[in-house]
Amino acid sequence: MLSWLPFDAPLSAYQQQGDDLHAVARKYDFRDWPALTQYVAEVSDRDSPAHHFEAAVEAVINGDIDSLAARIRRYPGLTQARSTRITPFDPPMHRATLLHYLAANGVEGYRQKSPANAVAVACLLLESGADPNAIANCYGAECTTVSLLVSSTPPANAGTQVPLLDALIDYGATVDGQTLLTALSFSFQPAAEALVRLGVKVENVAAAAGLGLVPETVQLLPAADGPSLHLALALAAQLGHPETTNLLLQAGVDPNRYNPPGTHAHSTPLHQATLAGHIAVVRLLVNHGARLDLEDTIFHGTPLGWAEHGGQSAVAHFLRSNPNPELIS
């Protein structure tokens, strides 16, 4: 087997051992055993497009820039090539390009990692003809590298999310207000702030509140509609901004509505604030009537349960000490 295939034994070994072949395929994000065997047959042919693409993916995610550069010189079309894997997800083929893999999101789970030299890898791909606005089909939606990047944990943890964002925009990646809201919805405030620095305008009260921008929130509040205000409180609480949270609560936004779709809709603003340990926001929400007995709709946990689960001892103590909101001064 090729060293970069995600298997430690030939496929025949799984069959001989009587393994659950469907489970083996799903472990590596293939739809079923036939999809896995088809993939292995294609990439085992060292002259096949699939072989060259998958080897290039390994170079991208591991930061092997010399190997990647040599492969692109030999096969220039690789920067426009796409994955042909058949997955169990919607849709079955994500058709990611090499550039999409740098976002470490929406592709195979074991490949979601960000090398330290991710920016150099991105620049090599972009200078070699990669389209910064190419679309991949992930999570049932059409996604660019940027939209995947601003909602991705591995680059954020590796410290490459914002530098990659800078590079992609330098090479023509399109960003807008929805990109900004995506970054905020996934709690990546540094990425959101970078988008504003790079020219995205704050034109929605939800974006202003999620960024913690008080003057902008004050300016946008009067004309904001109900859905925007609902989203604004969800983001302000989740990201821990007491000033903008207070502005929204003073404007009458209900703290007991479950968050809108795309912002942990199974929970309330108080659940999210407790989990993240934003005690100033927790105090504000409770003082404005946030119920302590509301359960999330997936795990059926109260805000106190969430605080305990997240190890937020100060928040948990506050909630235990104040079972009745009207008693809090």
Buried (B, 14 or more C-beta within 10 A) or exposed (E): EEEEBEBEEEBEEBEEEEEEBBEBBBBBBBBBBEBBBBBBEBBEEEEEBBBBBBBBBBBBBBBBBEBBBEBBEEBEEBBBBBBBBBBEBEEEBBBBBBBBBBBBBBBBEEBBBBBEBBBBBBBBBBEBEBBBEBBBBBBEEEBBBBBBBBBBBBBBEBEBBBBBBBBBBEBEBEBEBEBBBBBBBBBBBEBBBBBBEBEBEBEBBBBBBBBBBBEBBBEBBEEBEEEBBBBBBBBBBBBBBBBBBBBBBEBEBBBEBBBBEEBBBBBBBBBBBBBBBBBBBBBBBBBBEBBBEBBBEEEEBBBBBBBBEBEBEEBBEBBEEBEEBEEEE
